[in-house]
């Protein structure tokens, strides 16, 4: 029997940030790396020695929004090998007119979206040209494309002073804020990029508008604006926070995702869940399908950016977003879906409590079956990293593969709502496989790396494979989400402690090996959004670095907590 329910913001599902990170961000792909080991005598775990607040501001992993360094390295190799479907995605990027290195920017001081004097067309075209050129530079190494991306971004940061218009100005601030930040993230280390000036543009022009909308909703009742309005501004706050290394902005965005008052928060964007069918109704489903698909793309981009900084919004509330994506995909493939009447109020804050109410009783047909390049991103996470069933998302993604980007889906702004190129960047090479790098919290320019069997905290190099680990189900136990770390470039070798010191050792199948190579991820001891790793067989000890060496130690003070905290970067 199908069950309908709506999660209210006061429901038990609105968990604390600490339990949110503990339970969700550490989800492991559904593939086993070994059988559970035998039991043995071991010390009983004591209380987790957690800090109640962050011990300091974190430095985020860069590049680390919708794409990471590991992403672009992997795609570069696949394209060079002519592997499909990634080569098809690359060819779509190269064929897109905005990806040419000769693109010339058209910046203006004042951008207007909505109302008299609208002039925002060159802005979204330039943003996509910058993003596409930056992507080509990262993947191919062709200097002309890096120079083009930098030329476009520098021109805008040196010219733009104002984003205005009617209410649509908040759509501009949200969509173009998060897209600008993603393009800039890919060239942040380019020697000609005016980083500080661009950072100032994002913080002083875009972010205040994002925050104003999420706080005041343009003076409207809270249900007046559709989910997309919140989502684009949430995505902008998150992207700017990552770009600018601002914990307060990242915290604001993720907290709003969990429990914000507006329609972009997860409980409100996905108001009804049909558990028996693995589906969930999207907030705009009764409106039309173009905006519903847009919303899937925006929430997917938000979740991907958070995930690439070690925060799992994808998995929140038992993969609620996946159920919504399946719902929208199924309906847009021409199938029937359940629908619960959706009632909302519109109007200014002064609207009387009994006025302005409307109800939708069926899914909206407008734009049904529309193609937008959002689906391979969703597939890449839920099927690729998590190994979950995605029947409808898989089908609709296949109809668009290889997908394109801005300019490939119409000349108007709707054709530029998503950055696109999901097939190229996010189509999964395998299902049920997560690969991560472990970045130090308090020495953030260093990652856990191996050289042969030696494991230390080192500066990253390219390629990054010696710092990549497959995150697999715990060799000794899978209870409570226990995991093990298998080397990517030395398969069968695992991160293991022995006499409280760490090395990379081949799995010999013994019970003691499995126990030494199994860890319980917990919320970061020094930072709520990050992760610490408690030993399976010495549960009063944690993985910790000291003088760049790794050891298994007890935790006694703030320095210990900082040394034992890491960011999982895919």
C-alpha positions in Angstrom: 0.0 0.0 0.0 1.4 3.4 -0.9 1.9 5.8 1.9 1.8 9.6 1.6 3.4 11.8 4.1 4.8 15.2 4.5 7.9 15.9 6.6 7.3 19.0 8.7 10.3 21.0 9.6 9.8 20.1 13.2 9.9 16.4 12.4 12.5 14.0 13.9 14.1 13.9 10.4 15.5 17.4 10.9 18.6 16.0 12.5 21.5 18.0 13.9 24.4 18.9 11.7 26.6 16.5 13.6 24.4 13.5 13.3 23.6 14.5 9.7 27.3 14.2 8.8 27.9 11.1 10.9 25.0 9.2 9.4 25.0 10.4 5.8 28.3 11.6 4.5 30.0 8.3 5.2 27.8 6.1 3.0 29.7 3.3 1.4 29.1 1.8 -2.0 27.1 -1.5 -1.9 30.0 -3.7 -2.8 31.8 -6.0 -0.4 35.6 -6.0 -0.2 35.8 -9.1 2.1 33.9 -11.2 4.5 33.5 -10.2 8.1 36.3 -11.4 10.4 36.1 -13.5 13.5 35.5 -11.8 16.9 38.2 -11.3 19.5 38.7 -9.6 22.8 39.1 -5.9 22.4 38.7 -2.8 24.6 35.3 -1.3 24.9 34.7 2.0 23.1 34.6 5.1 25.2 32.8 8.3 24.4 33.8 10.1 21.2 36.0 13.0 22.4 34.2 15.6 20.1 34.7 19.3 20.1 31.4 21.1 20.4 32.4 23.7 17.8 34.8 24.0 15.0 38.3 24.6 16.3 39.1 26.8 13.3 38.1 27.7 9.8 38.8 25.0 7.2 40.4 25.4 3.9 38.3 23.6 1.3 39.6 21.2 -1.3 40.3 22.9 -4.6 39.2 22.5 -7.3 36.2 21.2 -5.5 32.7 22.2 -6.7 30.9 20.2 -9.3 34.3 18.9 -10.5 37.4 17.9 -8.5 41.1 17.4 -9.5 40.6 13.7 -9.6 37.6 14.1 -11.9 39.5 16.1 -14.5 42.5 13.7 -14.4 40.3 10.7 -14.9 38.3 12.2 -17.7 41.5 13.4 -19.4 42.7 9.8 -19.5 39.4 8.4 -20.8 39.2 11.0 -23.6 42.8 10.3 -24.6 41.9 6.6 -24.7 38.8 7.4 -26.9 36.7 5.6 -24.3 32.9 6.0 -24.7 30.7 7.6 -23.7 33.2 10.1 -22.4 34.7 10.8 -25.8 31.2 11.5 -27.1 30.7 14.0 -24.2 34.1 15.6 -25.1 33.1 15.9 -28.7 29.9 17.7 -27.7 32.0 20.1 -25.6 34.4 20.8 -28.4 31.5 21.4 -30.8 29.8 23.9 -28.6 30.3 27.4 -30.0 30.9 28.8 -26.5 33.9 26.6 -25.9 36.1 28.2 -28.5 39.2 29.9 -27.3 38.5 33.0 -29.4 35.4 33.9 -27.4 35.4 37.6 -26.4 33.6 38.7 -23.2 30.9 41.5 -23.2 30.8 42.7 -19.6 28.6 45.6 -18.4 28.5 47.5 -15.2 24.8 46.8 -14.5 23.1 43.6 -15.3 19.3 43.7 -15.5 17.1 40.6 -15.4 13.4 41.2 -15.6 11.5 44.4 -16.2 12.6 47.3 -18.4 16.1 47.3 -19.8 16.8 43.5 -19.4 20.3 42.9 -20.7 21.4 39.7 -19.1 21.9 37.6 -22.2 25.6 38.3 -22.6 26.2 37.4 -18.9 24.9 33.9 -19.1 26.6 33.3 -22.5 29.9 34.5 -21.1 29.6 32.4 -18.0 29.1 29.3 -20.0 32.0 30.2 -22.4 34.2 30.7 -19.3 33.1 27.3 -17.8 33.5 25.4 -21.1 36.9 26.9 -21.9 38.1 26.2 -18.3 36.9 22.6 -18.7 38.7 22.2 -22.0 41.8 23.6 -20.4 41.7 21.3 -17.4 41.1 18.2 -19.6 43.3 18.9 -22.6 45.9 21.2 -21.1 45.5 23.6 -24.1 46.8 27.0 -22.8 44.5 29.0 -25.2 41.4 27.7 -23.4 42.7 28.5 -20.0 43.6 32.0 -21.2 40.1 32.4 -22.7 38.4 31.4 -19.4 40.5 33.8 -17.4 40.0 36.6 -20.0 36.2 36.3 -19.6 36.2 36.1 -15.8 38.6 38.9 -15.3 36.6 41.1 -17.6 33.5 40.6 -15.6 35.1 41.0 -12.2 36.7 44.2 -13.4 33.4 45.7 -14.7 30.3 44.4 -12.9 29.0 46.5 -10.1 25.2 45.7 -9.9 22.7 43.0 -10.6 19.1 44.3 -10.6 15.7 44.0 -12.2 12.3 42.9 -11.0 12.0 39.8 -8.8 13.9 37.9 -11.5 17.1 39.6 -10.2 17.2 37.0 -7.5 17.2 34.2 -10.1 20.1 36.0 -11.8 22.0 36.3 -8.5 21.4 32.6 -7.7 22.0 30.9 -11.1 24.8 33.1 -12.3 26.4 33.3 -8.9 26.8 29.5 -8.6 27.8 29.1 -12.2 30.4 32.0 -12.0 31.9 30.4 -9.0 32.2 27.0 -10.7 33.9 28.4 -13.7 36.3 30.4 -11.6 37.1 27.4 -9.4 38.5 25.6 -12.4 41.0 28.4 -13.1 41.7 29.6 -9.5 45.3 28.6 -9.8 45.9 30.1 -13.2 48.7 32.7 -13.0 46.7 35.4 -14.9 43.4 35.0 -12.9 42.5 37.9 -10.8 41.5 35.8 -7.8 41.0 38.4 -5.1 39.0 40.7 -7.4 36.7 37.9 -8.5 36.3 36.7 -4.9 35.3 40.2 -4.0 32.7 40.3 -6.8 31.1 37.1 -5.6 31.1 38.2 -1.9 30.0 41.8 -2.5 27.5 41.5 -5.4 26.1 38.0 -5.6 26.2 36.8 -2.0 24.2 39.7 -0.4 21.4 39.1 -2.9 21.4 35.4 -2.2 21.2 35.9 1.5 18.6 38.6 1.2 16.3 36.3 -0.8 16.8 33.3 1.5 16.0 35.5 4.5 13.2 37.7 3.2 11.9 36.0 0.0 11.4 39.4 -1.7 8.8 40.3 0.9 6.5 37.4 0.1 4.8 34.8 2.1 7.1 31.8 2.6 5.4 29.5 0.1 5.1 32.1 -2.7 8.3 31.3 -4.6 8.9 27.9 -6.2 11.7 25.6 -5.1 14.0 26.7 -7.9 14.2 30.3 -6.5 15.6 29.0 -3.2 17.7 26.3 -4.8 19.7 28.6 -7.1 20.4 31.0 -4.2 21.4 28.1 -1.9 23.7 26.8 -4.7 25.3 30.2 -5.0 25.9 30.6 -1.3 27.5 27.1 -1.1 29.6 27.7 -4.2 30.8 31.1 -3.0 31.6 29.6 0.4 33.8 27.0 -1.1 35.5 29.4 -3.5 36.2 31.9 -0.8 37.0 29.3 1.9 34.1 30.6 4.1 32.8 28.1 6.6 30.0 30.4 7.6 28.5 30.4 4.1 28.9 26.6 3.6 27.2 26.1 7.0 24.4 28.5 6.0 23.7 26.7 2.7 23.8 23.1 4.2 21.7 24.1 7.2 19.1 25.6 4.8 19.1 22.5 2.7 18.3 20.4 5.8 15.7 22.7 7.4 15.2 26.0 5.7 11.8 27.6 5.7 11.4 28.1 2.0 10.6 25.7 -0.8 14.2 24.8 -1.6 14.9 22.9 1.6 14.8 19.2 1.1 11.6 18.6 3.2 9.7 21.3 1.2 11.2 20.7 -2.2 10.2 17.0 -1.9 7.0 17.2 0.2 5.6 13.7 -0.3 7.3 10.4 -0.4 5.8 7.1 -1.8 8.1 4.6 -0.1 6.5 1.5 -1.6 7.3 2.8 -5.1 10.7 4.4 -4.5 9.3 7.8 -5.6 8.8 11.2 -4.1 6.8 14.1 -5.5 8.7 17.2 -6.5 7.4 20.6 -5.3 7.0 22.0 -8.8 5.5 18.8 -10.3 2.0 20.2 -10.4 3.3 23.4 -12.1 5.2 22.0 -15.2 8.0 19.7 -16.1 10.5 22.2 -17.4 10.8 23.8 -14.0 10.7 20.3 -12.3 13.7 19.1 -14.3 15.4 22.4 -13.7 15.0 21.8 -10.0 16.5 18.3 -10.2 19.5 19.9 -11.9 19.9 22.6 -9.2 19.6 20.2 -6.3 21.9 17.8 -8.1 24.5 20.6 -8.5 24.1 21.6 -4.8 24.5 18.0 -3.6 27.5 17.4 -5.8 29.3 20.5 -4.6 28.7 19.5 -1.0 29.7 15.9 -1.6 33.0 17.0 -3.1 33.7 18.8 0.2 32.9 15.7 2.3 29.3 16.6 3.1 26.6 14.2 2.0 23.3 16.0 1.1 22.6 13.4 -1.5 21.9 10.8 1.1 20.0 12.9 3.6 16.7 11.5 4.8 17.2 8.1 3.3 18.1 9.3 -0.2 15.0 11.5 -0.4 16.4 13.4 -3.4 16.9 10.1 -5.4 13.2 9.3 -4.9 12.3 12.8 -6.3 14.6 12.4 -9.3 13.1 9.0 -10.0 9.6 10.5 -9.8 10.4 13.4 -12.2 12.3 11.0 -14.6 9.4 8.5 -14.6 6.8 11.1 -15.4 8.9 12.7 -18.2 9.4 9.3 -19.8 5.6 9.2 -20.3 4.6 7.1 -17.3 2.0 7.7 -14.7 3.0 8.7 -11.2 1.1 9.2 -7.9 0.1 12.7 -7.0 -0.9 14.2 -3.7 -2.8 17.5 -3.9 -0.4 20.3 -3.3 -1.7 23.5 -1.6 0.2 26.7 -1.2 -0.3 30.4 -0.5 1.0 33.2 -2.7 1.2 37.0 -2.2 3.1 39.5 -0.2 3.7 39.1 3.6 0.7 41.3 4.2 -1.6 38.7 2.6 -4.3 37.6 5.0 -4.1 34.1 6.4 -7.2 33.0 4.6 -6.3 34.5 1.2 -4.1 33.6 -1.7 -4.4 29.8 -1.4 -4.3 27.5 -4.5 -4.2 23.7 -5.0 -2.7 21.5 -7.7 -4.4 18.1 -8.1 -2.5 16.6 -11.0 1.0 16.7 -12.5 1.6 19.6 -14.8 1.9 18.6 -18.5 3.9 21.6 -19.7 7.3 20.8 -21.0 6.8 17.1 -20.4 9.7 15.1 -21.9 11.9 18.1 -22.2 15.6 17.4 -22.5 18.0 19.1 -20.0 21.5 18.0 -19.2 21.0 17.1 -15.6 20.5 13.4 -15.4 24.0 11.8 -15.7 25.1 13.9 -12.7 22.4 12.2 -10.6 23.2 8.8 -12.1 26.9 9.2 -11.4 26.3 9.5 -7.7 23.5 7.2 -6.8 24.4 4.4 -9.3 28.1 5.1 -9.7 29.2 5.9 -6.1 26.5 4.2 -4.2 25.4 1.3 -6.3 21.7 2.0 -5.8 18.9 1.1 -8.2 18.0 4.1 -10.5 15.7 2.6 -13.1 14.0 5.8 -14.3 17.0 8.1 -14.0 19.0 5.5 -15.9 16.4 5.5 -18.7 16.0 9.2 -19.1 19.8 9.8 -18.9 20.3 7.3 -21.7 17.9 9.3 -24.0 20.2 12.4 -23.8 23.6 10.7 -23.7 26.0 12.2 -24.5 24.5 15.4 -23.2 25.7 18.9 -24.0 25.8 22.2 -22.1 24.8 25.9 -22.3 23.7 26.8 -25.8 22.8 23.2 -26.8 19.2 23.4 -25.4 17.8 26.6 -26.7 19.0 30.2 -27.1 17.1 31.6 -24.1 18.1 31.6 -20.5 16.4 28.3 -19.8 18.9 26.6 -22.1 21.7 27.9 -19.8 20.2 27.0 -16.4 22.5 23.9 -16.1 26.2 23.8 -16.7 25.7 20.4 -18.3 28.2 18.0 -19.8 27.3 15.3 -17.2 28.1 12.5 -19.6 31.7 13.8 -20.0 32.3 14.6 -16.3 30.0 12.3 -14.2 28.9 9.2 -16.2 30.0 6.4 -13.9 32.8 4.1 -15.1 31.5 1.5 -12.6 28.6 1.1 -10.2 28.9 0.9 -6.5 32.4 2.4 -6.3 33.5 5.4 -4.3 37.1 6.7 -4.5 38.3 9.3 -2.1 41.3 11.3 -1.0 41.8 12.2 2.6 42.7 15.9 3.1 44.1 17.0 6.5 41.9 19.5 8.4 44.7 21.5 10.0 47.4 21.1 7.2 44.9 21.4 4.3 47.5 21.5 1.6 48.4 17.9 2.4 46.7 14.6 1.8 47.3 11.0 2.9 49.6 9.5 0.2 51.6 6.4 -0.1 55.0 5.7 -1.7 55.3 1.9 -1.9 54.2 0.8 1.6 55.0 4.0 3.3 52.0 6.2 4.2 52.4 9.9 5.1 50.7 13.2 4.9 52.2 14.8 1.8 51.7 17.6 -0.7 49.6 16.4 -3.6 51.1 15.6 -7.0 49.6 14.9 -10.4 48.4 12.3 -11.1 46.7 11.8 -7.8 46.3 8.0 -7.8 48.9 7.5 -5.0 46.5 9.5 -2.7 43.3 7.8 -3.8 41.6 5.0 -1.9 38.6 2.9 -2.7 36.2 3.3 0.2 34.9 -0.3 0.6 32.8 -2.1 3.2 34.8 -2.8 6.3 36.9 -6.0 6.0 36.3 -7.0 9.6 32.8 -5.6 10.1 30.3 -3.5 8.3 28.4 -2.5 11.4 27.5 1.1 11.8 29.1 2.0 8.4 32.6 0.6 9.1 34.9 1.0 6.1 38.3 0.0 4.8 40.6 1.9 2.4 42.0 0.1 -0.6 44.7 1.7 -2.7 43.6 2.7 -6.2 47.0 2.2 -7.9 47.9 -0.9 -5.8 44.7 -3.0 -5.7 44.5 -5.5 -2.8 46.7 -3.3 -0.6 44.9 -1.5 2.3 45.6 1.2 4.8 46.5 -0.8 8.0 47.8 -0.1 11.4 50.4 -2.2 13.2 51.9 -1.3 16.6 49.9 1.9 16.2 51.7 2.9 13.0 50.3 3.0 9.5 51.4 1.4 6.2 50.0 0.1 3.0 49.9 -3.7 3.2 48.5 -6.4 1.0 45.5 -8.2 2.4 46.5 -11.6 3.6 42.9 -12.6 4.5 43.6 -13.0 8.2 41.2 -11.9 10.9 43.9 -9.6 12.4 44.6 -8.0 9.1 40.9 -7.3 8.6 40.6 -5.8 12.0 43.6 -3.6 11.6 42.3 -2.3 8.3 38.8 -1.5 9.5 37.6 1.9 10.8 34.4 3.5 12.0 33.9 7.0 10.4 32.5 9.5 12.9 31.8 13.3 12.6 35.0 15.2 12.6 36.5 15.7 16.1 37.6 19.2 15.2 35.0 20.2 12.6 31.4 19.0 12.3 31.4 18.7 8.5 34.5 16.6 8.2 35.4 13.1 9.3 37.5 11.3 11.9 38.2 7.5 11.8 38.0 5.4 14.9 39.9 2.1 14.9 37.7 -1.0 14.8 39.8 -3.1 17.1 41.2 -0.3 19.3 38.1 1.8 19.6 39.7 4.4 22.0 42.1 5.3 19.2 41.9 7.3 15.9 43.8 7.8 12.8 46.0 10.9 13.4 48.9 12.6 11.8 51.9 14.0 13.7 54.9 15.5 11.9 53.3 14.2 8.7 53.4 10.6 9.9 50.2 8.6 10.5 49.6 6.8 13.8 46.7 5.3 15.8 46.4 7.4 19.0 44.1 8.3 21.8 42.7 11.8 21.8 43.4 14.2 24.7 43.3 17.8 23.5 42.4 20.2 20.7 45.6 19.6 18.8 44.9 15.9 18.8 41.3 16.5 17.6 42.6 18.7 14.7 45.3 16.1 13.7 42.6 13.4 13.7 40.2 15.2 11.4 40.1 14.8 7.6 38.0 15.8 4.6 36.9 13.0 2.3 37.5 14.4 -1.2 36.3 12.4 -4.2 
